[in-house]
Amino acid sequence: MMRSLIVFSSVTVDGFMAGPENDLDFMVDDPELDAELTAELRAVTDTIVVGRKSFPVMAAHWTAQKGELADWLNTTPKVVLSTGGDADVSAWENSALAAGDGVEQVRRLKAGQGGGLVVFGGVRTVRSLVAAGLVDEYWLKLNPAVVGRGGSMFADVAEPRQLTLRSARTFSSGTVALIYSA
């Protein structure tokens, strides 16, 4: 049985996972949603996939944080996708570089042993995995914001795809947690 690949991302009402400057300023802080959804995520995944450009930002942030989510992110194995193969991944424990074509690297990971894989970003990494049809589930935190333009994970999808809604939960912040199967 193949490992599943989950995209875990905050998105805007108009469908962007990053704003015009690749920013995340639209994100609404919702500790209740984060606690619920990340607890579920931790139960079904055992490997984090991240793009080379997002890696240093995530590493700097999460290595300075405390709590259950930070502990999980810091101790869970991470695979850093890099076409050039020259990224330094030593800043974050349990990180390994996967050089070459990111889509092929993720295909190999999916065919291997273990629990689910989760990809948080960046936009280009997620977009390439979505376009290649490798994503099994979308765990989206729909933020009550519109940015007009920005980074879309679906920009390179060649033809329409139907998704199946598995779960929809609203939170007092106005954020909606959505889980779709591909």
Secondary structure by P-SEA (a helix, b strand, c coil): cbbbbbbbccccccccccccccccccbbbbaaaaaaaaaaaaacccbbbbcccaaaaaaaaaaacccaaaaaaaccbbbbbbcccccccccccccccccccaaaaaaaaaaccccbbbbcccaaaaaaaaaaccccccccccccccccccccccccccbbbbbbbcccccccccbbbbbbcc
